[in-house]
Amino acid sequence: MINIKEVWELNEAEFKEIEDLFEKKIALENLTKIIDTNNQELYDKLIKDYGKTVHQFDSWWNEMSRKYHWEGSNWWLDFETKKIMTNKK
């Protein structure tokens, strides 16, 4: 049985930042599925933007976990409650 534990509740600014990054990341992932790879210039831009977005997304998690000393290491965001969650050990 997996027990889930609340780690942190995000404020509005923190939530908006990660929500925007998450939505952009998903949108770029969806674009990779439909873009014509023969259009090298557009494809290269997409890959560059995706790499930058993933880096920003990962950096957000790293910075927030250090800033607030979150316990655990496998976190996720409950978008309805704006709470960071983890599996309880």
Biopython code that builds the backbone (N, CA, C, O; Angstrom):
import numpy as np
from Bio.PDB.StructureBuilder import StructureBuilder

atoms = [
    (1, "MET", "N", (0.844, -1.188, 0.000)),
    (1, "MET", "CA", (0.000, 0.000, 0.000)),
    (1, "MET", "C", (0.886, 1.246, 0.000)),
    (1, "MET", "O", (1.797, 1.367, 0.818)),
    (2, "ILE", "N", (0.617, 2.145, -0.900)),
    (2, "ILE", "CA", (1.389, 3.375, -0.989)),
    (2, "ILE", "C", (0.708, 4.454, -0.154)),
    (2, "ILE", "O", (-0.477, 4.742, -0.321)),
    (3, "ASN", "N", (1.476, 5.030, 0.733)),
    (3, "ASN", "CA", (0.984, 6.152, 1.516)),
    (3, "ASN", "C", (1.515, 7.439, 0.911)),
    (3, "ASN", "O", (2.696, 7.542, 0.580)),
    (4, "ILE", "N", (0.645, 8.403, 0.770)),
    (4, "ILE", "CA", (1.024, 9.673, 0.176)),
    (4, "ILE", "C", (1.059, 10.729, 1.270)),
    (4, "ILE", "O", (0.197, 10.778, 2.148)),
    (5, "LYS", "N", (2.078, 11.570, 1.190)),
    (5, "LYS", "CA", (2.268, 12.592, 2.212)),
    (5, "LYS", "C", (2.390, 13.966, 1.563)),
    (5, "LYS", "O", (3.048, 14.123, 0.534)),
    (6, "GLU", "N", (1.751, 14.951, 2.174)),
    (6, "GLU", "CA", (1.899, 16.338, 1.737)),
    (6, "GLU", "C", (3.247, 16.861, 2.216)),
    (6, "GLU", "O", (3.615, 16.687, 3.378)),
    (7, "VAL", "N", (3.976, 17.501, 1.311)),
    (7, "VAL", "CA", (5.296, 18.025, 1.638)),
    (7, "VAL", "C", (5.260, 19.544, 1.797)),
    (7, "VAL", "O", (5.877, 20.098, 2.707)),
    (8, "TRP", "N", (4.527, 20.209, 0.900)),
    (8, "TRP", "CA", (4.546, 21.672, 0.896)),
    (8, "TRP", "C", (3.354, 22.202, 0.122)),
    (8, "TRP", "O", (2.914, 21.584, -0.847)),
    (9, "GLU", "N", (2.825, 23.350, 0.548)),
    (9, "GLU", "CA", (1.780, 24.018, -0.225)),
    (9, "GLU", "C", (2.386, 25.251, -0.890)),
    (9, "GLU", "O", (2.948, 26.118, -0.221)),
    (10, "LEU", "N", (2.266, 25.316, -2.199)),
    (10, "LEU", "CA", (2.849, 26.412, -2.960)),
    (10, "LEU", "C", (2.030, 27.690, -2.815)),
    (10, "LEU", "O", (0.807, 27.650, -2.687)),
    (11, "ASN", "N", (2.724, 28.820, -2.835)),
    (11, "ASN", "CA", (1.995, 30.084, -2.901)),
    (11, "ASN", "C", (1.603, 30.319, -4.364)),
    (11, "ASN", "O", (1.992, 29.548, -5.241)),
    (12, "GLU", "N", (0.843, 31.367, -4.624)),
    (12, "GLU", "CA", (0.327, 31.612, -5.980)),
    (12, "GLU", "C", (1.440, 31.779, -7.006)),
    (12, "GLU", "O", (1.363, 31.220, -8.101)),
    (13, "ALA", "N", (2.475, 32.543, -6.662)),
    (13, "ALA", "CA", (3.566, 32.793, -7.610)),
    (13, "ALA", "C", (4.321, 31.507, -7.933)),
    (13, "ALA", "O", (4.651, 31.253, -9.091)),
    (14, "GLU", "N", (4.593, 30.699, -6.917)),
    (14, "GLU", "CA", (5.293, 29.421, -7.124)),
    (14, "GLU", "C", (4.456, 28.492, -7.989)),
    (14, "GLU", "O", (4.968, 27.841, -8.900)),
    (15, "PHE", "N", (3.161, 28.441, -7.691)),
    (15, "PHE", "CA", (2.268, 27.574, -8.452)),
    (15, "PHE", "C", (2.191, 28.018, -9.913)),
    (15, "PHE", "O", (2.269, 27.190, -10.821)),
    (16, "LYS", "N", (2.039, 29.307, -10.136)),
    (16, "LYS", "CA", (1.927, 29.829, -11.501)),
    (16, "LYS", "C", (3.188, 29.527, -12.301)),
    (16, "LYS", "O", (3.114, 29.172, -13.477)),
    (17, "GLU", "N", (4.349, 29.671, -11.657)),
    (17, "GLU", "CA", (5.614, 29.421, -12.351)),
    (17, "GLU", "C", (5.723, 27.966, -12.810)),
    (17, "GLU", "O", (6.066, 27.706, -13.963)),
    (18, "ILE", "N", (5.435, 27.019, -11.918)),
    (18, "ILE", "CA", (5.577, 25.608, -12.290)),
    (18, "ILE", "C", (4.438, 25.183, -13.213)),
    (18, "ILE", "O", (4.639, 24.335, -14.083)),
    (19, "GLU", "N", (3.269, 25.747, -13.043)),
    (19, "GLU", "CA", (2.157, 25.426, -13.933)),
    (19, "GLU", "C", (2.489, 25.862, -15.363)),
    (19, "GLU", "O", (2.253, 25.112, -16.310)),
    (20, "ASP", "N", (3.031, 27.062, -15.520)),
    (20, "ASP", "CA", (3.412, 27.551, -16.850)),
    (20, "ASP", "C", (4.497, 26.675, -17.476)),
    (20, "ASP", "O", (4.420, 26.330, -18.655)),
    (21, "LEU", "N", (5.507, 26.317, -16.681)),
    (21, "LEU", "CA", (6.580, 25.457, -17.196)),
    (21, "LEU", "C", (6.043, 24.086, -17.594)),
    (21, "LEU", "O", (6.424, 23.544, -18.631)),
    (22, "PHE", "N", (5.158, 23.528, -16.770)),
    (22, "PHE", "CA", (4.570, 22.218, -17.049)),
    (22, "PHE", "C", (3.764, 22.261, -18.352)),
    (22, "PHE", "O", (3.897, 21.381, -19.202)),
    (23, "GLU", "N", (2.932, 23.290, -18.496)),
    (23, "GLU", "CA", (2.106, 23.403, -19.700)),
    (23, "GLU", "C", (2.967, 23.585, -20.951)),
    (23, "GLU", "O", (2.679, 23.002, -21.996)),
    (24, "LYS", "N", (4.015, 24.390, -20.840)),
    (24, "LYS", "CA", (4.909, 24.596, -21.984)),
    (24, "LYS", "C", (5.625, 23.301, -22.345)),
    (24, "LYS", "O", (5.763, 22.971, -23.523)),
    (25, "LYS", "N", (6.081, 22.567, -21.331)),
    (25, "LYS", "CA", (6.778, 21.295, -21.549)),
    (25, "LYS", "C", (5.862, 20.309, -22.278)),
    (25, "LYS", "O", (6.281, 19.668, -23.242)),
    (26, "ILE", "N", (4.635, 20.189, -21.827)),
    (26, "ILE", "CA", (3.670, 19.274, -22.450)),
    (26, "ILE", "C", (3.357, 19.721, -23.884)),
    (26, "ILE", "O", (3.282, 18.890, -24.789)),
    (27, "ALA", "N", (3.177, 21.018, -24.088)),
    (27, "ALA", "CA", (2.885, 21.531, -25.433)),
    (27, "ALA", "C", (4.031, 21.223, -26.395)),
    (27, "ALA", "O", (3.797, 20.806, -27.529)),
    (28, "LEU", "N", (5.262, 21.428, -25.944)),
    (28, "LEU", "CA", (6.413, 21.138, -26.804)),
    (28, "LEU", "C", (6.534, 19.640, -27.078)),
    (28, "LEU", "O", (6.893, 19.236, -28.183)),
    (29, "GLU", "N", (6.233, 18.816, -26.071)),
    (29, "GLU", "CA", (6.255, 17.361, -26.281)),
    (29, "GLU", "C", (5.217, 16.965, -27.327)),
    (29, "GLU", "O", (5.477, 16.108, -28.171)),
    (30, "ASN", "N", (4.049, 17.587, -27.270)),
    (30, "ASN", "CA", (3.012, 17.293, -28.261)),
    (30, "ASN", "C", (3.419, 17.765, -29.655)),
    (30, "ASN", "O", (3.119, 17.101, -30.648)),
    (31, "LEU", "N", (4.094, 18.899, -29.733)),
    (31, "LEU", "CA", (4.573, 19.388, -31.031)),
    (31, "LEU", "C", (5.571, 18.430, -31.667)),
    (31, "LEU", "O", (5.594, 18.278, -32.888)),
    (32, "THR", "N", (6.395, 17.785, -30.851)),
    (32, "THR", "CA", (7.376, 16.849, -31.416)),
    (32, "THR", "C", (6.685, 15.688, -32.121)),
    (32, "THR", "O", (7.273, 15.046, -32.991)),
    (33, "LYS", "N", (5.443, 15.421, -31.748)),
    (33, "LYS", "CA", (4.706, 14.310, -32.348)),
    (33, "LYS", "C", (4.115, 14.672, -33.711)),
    (33, "LYS", "O", (3.821, 13.788, -34.516)),
    (34, "ILE", "N", (3.942, 15.963, -33.968)),
    (34, "ILE", "CA", (3.264, 16.354, -35.204)),
    (34, "ILE", "C", (4.130, 17.172, -36.154)),
    (34, "ILE", "O", (3.751, 17.377, -37.308)),
    (35, "ILE", "N", (5.269, 17.636, -35.698)),
    (35, "ILE", "CA", (6.114, 18.499, -36.536)),
    (35, "ILE", "C", (6.780, 17.681, -37.641)),
    (35, "ILE", "O", (7.146, 16.521, -37.450)),
    (36, "ASP", "N", (6.922, 18.305, -38.772)),
    (36, "ASP", "CA", (7.599, 17.680, -39.910)),
    (36, "ASP", "C", (9.105, 17.776, -39.686)),
    (36, "ASP", "O", (9.674, 18.868, -39.714)),
    (37, "THR", "N", (9.739, 16.645, -39.466)),
    (37, "THR", "CA", (11.184, 16.640, -39.199)),
    (37, "THR", "C", (11.997, 17.049, -40.418)),
    (37, "THR", "O", (13.197, 17.295, -40.303)),
    (38, "ASN", "N", (11.363, 17.127, -41.586)),
    (38, "ASN", "CA", (12.059, 17.606, -42.785)),
    (38, "ASN", "C", (12.280, 19.118, -42.747)),
    (38, "ASN", "O", (13.143, 19.643, -43.450)),
    (39, "ASN", "N", (11.497, 19.811, -41.921)),
    (39, "ASN", "CA", (11.684, 21.251, -41.735)),
    (39, "ASN", "C", (12.744, 21.420, -40.642)),
    (39, "ASN", "O", (12.420, 21.644, -39.475)),
    (40, "GLN", "N", (13.994, 21.312, -41.036)),
    (40, "GLN", "CA", (15.110, 21.256, -40.090)),
    (40, "GLN", "C", (15.182, 22.482, -39.188)),
    (40, "GLN", "O", (15.446, 22.353, -37.992)),
    (41, "GLU", "N", (14.953, 23.656, -39.740)),
    (41, "GLU", "CA", (15.048, 24.890, -38.948)),
    (41, "GLU", "C", (14.009, 24.906, -37.827)),
    (41, "GLU", "O", (14.324, 25.221, -36.679)),
    (42, "LEU", "N", (12.784, 24.567, -38.169)),
    (42, "LEU", "CA", (11.714, 24.537, -37.172)),
    (42, "LEU", "C", (11.954, 23.424, -36.155)),
    (42, "LEU", "O", (11.754, 23.613, -34.955)),
    (43, "TYR", "N", (12.381, 22.270, -36.642)),
    (43, "TYR", "CA", (12.654, 21.139, -35.752)),
    (43, "TYR", "C", (13.780, 21.477, -34.770)),
    (43, "TYR", "O", (13.682, 21.167, -33.583)),
    (44, "ASP", "N", (14.838, 22.106, -35.258)),
    (44, "ASP", "CA", (15.954, 22.492, -34.386)),
    (44, "ASP", "C", (15.505, 23.486, -33.322)),
    (44, "ASP", "O", (15.929, 23.398, -32.170)),
    (45, "LYS", "N", (14.649, 24.434, -33.704)),
    (45, "LYS", "CA", (14.134, 25.406, -32.743)),
    (45, "LYS", "C", (13.298, 24.706, -31.680)),
    (45, "LYS", "O", (13.411, 25.010, -30.492)),
    (46, "LEU", "N", (12.468, 23.778, -32.105)),
    (46, "LEU", "CA", (11.641, 23.030, -31.166)),
    (46, "LEU", "C", (12.506, 22.269, -30.168)),
    (46, "LEU", "O", (12.245, 22.306, -28.966)),
    (47, "ILE", "N", (13.524, 21.586, -30.655)),
    (47, "ILE", "CA", (14.404, 20.813, -29.775)),
    (47, "ILE", "C", (15.136, 21.738, -28.805)),
    (47, "ILE", "O", (15.292, 21.411, -27.629)),
    (48, "LYS", "N", (15.581, 22.883, -29.297)),
    (48, "LYS", "CA", (16.266, 23.859, -28.438)),
    (48, "LYS", "C", (15.314, 24.381, -27.357)),
    (48, "LYS", "O", (15.678, 24.442, -26.183)),
    (49, "ASP", "N", (14.099, 24.756, -27.757)),
    (49, "ASP", "CA", (13.108, 25.252, -26.800)),
    (49, "ASP", "C", (12.739, 24.180, -25.783)),
    (49, "ASP", "O", (12.583, 24.463, -24.595)),
    (50, "TYR", "N", (12.603, 22.953, -26.257)),
    (50, "TYR", "CA", (12.255, 21.859, -25.350)),
    (50, "TYR", "C", (13.374, 21.632, -24.333)),
    (50, "TYR", "O", (13.103, 21.475, -23.142)),
    (51, "GLY", "N", (14.611, 21.615, -24.786)),
    (51, "GLY", "CA", (15.740, 21.431, -23.874)),
    (51, "GLY", "C", (15.801, 22.522, -22.824)),
    (51, "GLY", "O", (16.044, 22.249, -21.648)),
    (52, "LYS", "N", (15.581, 23.757, -23.248)),
    (52, "LYS", "CA", (15.588, 24.889, -22.318)),
    (52, "LYS", "C", (14.450, 24.766, -21.306)),
    (52, "LYS", "O", (14.645, 25.016, -20.117)),
    (53, "THR", "N", (13.277, 24.385, -21.771)),
    (53, "THR", "CA", (12.113, 24.259, -20.896)),
    (53, "THR", "C", (12.302, 23.133, -19.889)),
    (53, "THR", "O", (11.980, 23.298, -18.712)),
    (54, "VAL", "N", (12.814, 22.002, -20.329)),
    (54, "VAL", "CA", (13.065, 20.882, -19.413)),
    (54, "VAL", "C", (14.091, 21.293, -18.358)),
    (54, "VAL", "O", (13.951, 20.948, -17.185)),
    (55, "HIS", "N", (15.110, 22.023, -18.770)),
    (55, "HIS", "CA", (16.115, 22.507, -17.819)),
    (55, "HIS", "C", (15.467, 23.439, -16.785)),
    (55, "HIS", "O", (15.732, 23.313, -15.589)),
    (56, "GLN", "N", (14.629, 24.362, -17.234)),
    (56, "GLN", "CA", (13.941, 25.273, -16.317)),
    (56, "GLN", "C", (13.008, 24.505, -15.384)),
    (56, "GLN", "O", (12.927, 24.805, -14.192)),
    (57, "PHE", "N", (12.311, 23.525, -15.925)),
    (57, "PHE", "CA", (11.390, 22.697, -15.143)),
    (57, "PHE", "C", (12.145, 21.944, -14.053)),
    (57, "PHE", "O", (11.746, 21.968, -12.889)),
    (58, "ASP", "N", (13.234, 21.278, -14.426)),
    (58, "ASP", "CA", (14.046, 20.532, -13.456)),
    (58, "ASP", "C", (14.691, 21.462, -12.439)),
    (58, "ASP", "O", (14.779, 21.129, -11.257)),
    (59, "SER", "N", (15.139, 22.619, -12.892)),
    (59, "SER", "CA", (15.759, 23.590, -11.985)),
    (59, "SER", "C", (14.758, 24.097, -10.958)),
    (59, "SER", "O", (15.109, 24.306, -9.797)),
    (60, "TRP", "N", (13.518, 24.296, -11.379)),
    (60, "TRP", "CA", (12.485, 24.743, -10.446)),
    (60, "TRP", "C", (12.342, 23.737, -9.304)),
    (60, "TRP", "O", (12.322, 24.121, -8.135)),
    (61, "TRP", "N", (12.243, 22.460, -9.641)),
    (61, "TRP", "CA", (12.107, 21.427, -8.610)),
    (61, "TRP", "C", (13.330, 21.400, -7.693)),
    (61, "TRP", "O", (13.191, 21.301, -6.474)),
    (62, "ASN", "N", (14.513, 21.487, -8.269)),
    (62, "ASN", "CA", (15.740, 21.473, -7.466)),
    (62, "ASN", "C", (15.817, 22.674, -6.535)),
    (62, "ASN", "O", (16.131, 22.532, -5.354)),
    (63, "GLU", "N", (15.532, 23.851, -7.068)),
    (63, "GLU", "CA", (15.600, 25.072, -6.264)),
    (63, "GLU", "C", (14.572, 25.066, -5.140)),
    (63, "GLU", "O", (14.893, 25.419, -4.005)),
    (64, "MET", "N", (13.357, 24.675, -5.441)),
    (64, "MET", "CA", (12.296, 24.672, -4.429)),
    (64, "MET", "C", (12.580, 23.642, -3.337)),
    (64, "MET", "O", (12.360, 23.911, -2.156)),
    (65, "SER", "N", (13.062, 22.475, -3.728)),
    (65, "SER", "CA", (13.336, 21.441, -2.721)),
    (65, "SER", "C", (14.460, 21.873, -1.788)),
    (65, "SER", "O", (14.425, 21.574, -0.595)),
    (66, "ARG", "N", (15.456, 22.572, -2.323)),
    (66, "ARG", "CA", (16.543, 23.082, -1.470)),
    (66, "ARG", "C", (16.058, 24.238, -0.598)),
    (66, "ARG", "O", (16.370, 24.302, 0.591)),
    (67, "LYS", "N", (15.305, 25.135, -1.189)),
    (67, "LYS", "CA", (14.823, 26.324, -0.472)),
    (67, "LYS", "C", (13.970, 25.946, 0.736)),
    (67, "LYS", "O", (14.104, 26.531, 1.811)),
    (68, "TYR", "N", (13.095, 24.965, 0.548)),
    (68, "TYR", "CA", (12.151, 24.603, 1.605)),
    (68, "TYR", "C", (12.500, 23.295, 2.318)),
    (68, "TYR", "O", (11.751, 22.831, 3.177)),
    (69, "HIS", "N", (13.631, 22.712, 1.957)),
    (69, "HIS", "CA", (14.107, 21.480, 2.612)),
    (69, "HIS", "C", (13.040, 20.383, 2.598)),
    (69, "HIS", "O", (12.697, 19.813, 3.634)),
    (70, "TRP", "N", (12.525, 20.104, 1.399)),
    (70, "TRP", "CA", (11.502, 19.079, 1.269)),
    (70, "TRP", "C", (12.078, 17.720, 1.615)),
    (70, "TRP", "O", (13.207, 17.396, 1.246)),
    (71, "GLU", "N", (11.298, 16.937, 2.320)),
    (71, "GLU", "CA", (11.728, 15.568, 2.583)),
    (71, "GLU", "C", (11.379, 14.696, 1.385)),
    (71, "GLU", "O", (10.502, 15.018, 0.583)),
    (72, "GLY", "N", (12.094, 13.588, 1.293)),
    (72, "GLY", "CA", (11.883, 12.682, 0.175)),
    (72, "GLY", "C", (12.626, 13.166, -1.056)),
    (72, "GLY", "O", (13.430, 14.096, -0.995)),
    (73, "SER", "N", (12.338, 12.511, -2.179)),
    (73, "SER", "CA", (13.011, 12.908, -3.413)),
    (73, "SER", "C", (12.143, 12.672, -4.646)),
    (73, "SER", "O", (12.514, 13.077, -5.747)),
    (74, "ASN", "N", (11.017, 12.038, -4.478)),
    (74, "ASN", "CA", (10.127, 11.760, -5.603)),
    (74, "ASN", "C", (8.842, 12.560, -5.400)),
    (74, "ASN", "O", (7.857, 12.048, -4.869)),
    (75, "TRP", "N", (8.866, 13.825, -5.831)),
    (75, "TRP", "CA", (7.740, 14.715, -5.581)),
    (75, "TRP", "C", (6.884, 14.871, -6.820)),
    (75, "TRP", "O", (7.335, 14.642, -7.942)),
    (76, "TRP", "N", (5.645, 15.264, -6.597)),
    (76, "TRP", "CA", (4.769, 15.660, -7.686)),
    (76, "TRP", "C", (3.819, 16.718, -7.161)),
    (76, "TRP", "O", (3.635, 16.876, -5.954)),
    (77, "LEU", "N", (3.228, 17.428, -8.084)),
    (77, "LEU", "CA", (2.323, 18.514, -7.730)),
    (77, "LEU", "C", (0.888, 18.075, -7.947)),
    (77, "LEU", "O", (0.525, 17.588, -9.018)),
    (78, "ASP", "N", (0.076, 18.254, -6.911)),
    (78, "ASP", "CA", (-1.362, 18.088, -7.046)),
    (78, "ASP", "C", (-1.881, 19.450, -7.513)),
    (78, "ASP", "O", (-1.961, 20.388, -6.720)),
    (79, "PHE", "N", (-2.229, 19.559, -8.786)),
    (79, "PHE", "CA", (-2.610, 20.845, -9.361)),
    (79, "PHE", "C", (-3.905, 21.392, -8.767)),
    (79, "PHE", "O", (-4.125, 22.603, -8.793)),
    (80, "GLU", "N", (-4.763, 20.531, -8.237)),
    (80, "GLU", "CA", (-6.018, 21.003, -7.647)),
    (80, "GLU", "C", (-5.798, 21.678, -6.302)),
    (80, "GLU", "O", (-6.455, 22.670, -5.987)),
    (81, "THR", "N", (-4.875, 21.145, -5.506)),
    (81, "THR", "CA", (-4.652, 21.682, -4.160)),
    (81, "THR", "C", (-3.427, 22.580, -4.068)),
    (81, "THR", "O", (-3.225, 23.257, -3.060)),
    (82, "LYS", "N", (-2.607, 22.590, -5.120)),
    (82, "LYS", "CA", (-1.344, 23.342, -5.155)),
    (82, "LYS", "C", (-0.350, 22.822, -4.116)),
    (82, "LYS", "O", (0.490, 23.569, -3.614)),
    (83, "LYS", "N", (-0.457, 21.538, -3.805)),
    (83, "LYS", "CA", (0.422, 20.927, -2.807)),
    (83, "LYS", "C", (1.417, 19.985, -3.471)),
    (83, "LYS", "O", (1.093, 19.256, -4.407)),
    (84, "ILE", "N", (2.638, 20.030, -2.951)),
    (84, "ILE", "CA", (3.674, 19.100, -3.371)),
    (84, "ILE", "C", (3.500, 17.839, -2.536)),
    (84, "ILE", "O", (3.363, 17.902, -1.314)),
    (85, "MET", "N", (3.507, 16.702, -3.207)),
    (85, "MET", "CA", (3.259, 15.425, -2.551)),
    (85, "MET", "C", (4.457, 14.497, -2.748)),
    (85, "MET", "O", (5.264, 14.682, -3.660)),
    (86, "THR", "N", (4.554, 13.497, -1.872)),
    (86, "THR", "CA", (5.573, 12.459, -2.010)),
    (86, "THR", "C", (5.022, 11.161, -1.438)),
    (86, "THR", "O", (3.993, 11.157, -0.763)),
    (87, "ASN", "N", (5.706, 10.074, -1.709)),
    (87, "ASN", "CA", (5.341, 8.794, -1.113)),
    (87, "ASN", "C", (5.904, 8.732, 0.291)),
    (87, "ASN", "O", (7.077, 9.030, 0.516)),
    (88, "LYS", "N", (5.060, 8.344, 1.233)),
    (88, "LYS", "CA", (5.489, 8.198, 2.619)),
    (88, "LYS", "C", (6.224, 6.882, 2.756)),
    (88, "LYS", "O", (5.778, 5.857, 2.241)),
    (89, "LYS", "N", (7.350, 6.909, 3.452)),
    (89, "LYS", "CA", (8.132, 5.679, 3.655)),
    (89, "LYS", "C", (7.661, 4.940, 4.881)),
    (89, "LYS", "O", (8.201, 3.883, 5.210)),
]
sb = StructureBuilder()
sb.init_structure("model")
sb.init_model(0)
sb.init_chain("A")
sb.init_seg("    ")
for serial, (resi, resn, name, xyz) in enumerate(atoms, 1):
    if name == "N":
        sb.init_residue(resn, " ", resi, " ")
    sb.init_atom(name, np.array(xyz, "f"), 0.0, 1.0, " ", f" {name:<3s}", serial, name[0])
structure = sb.get_structure()
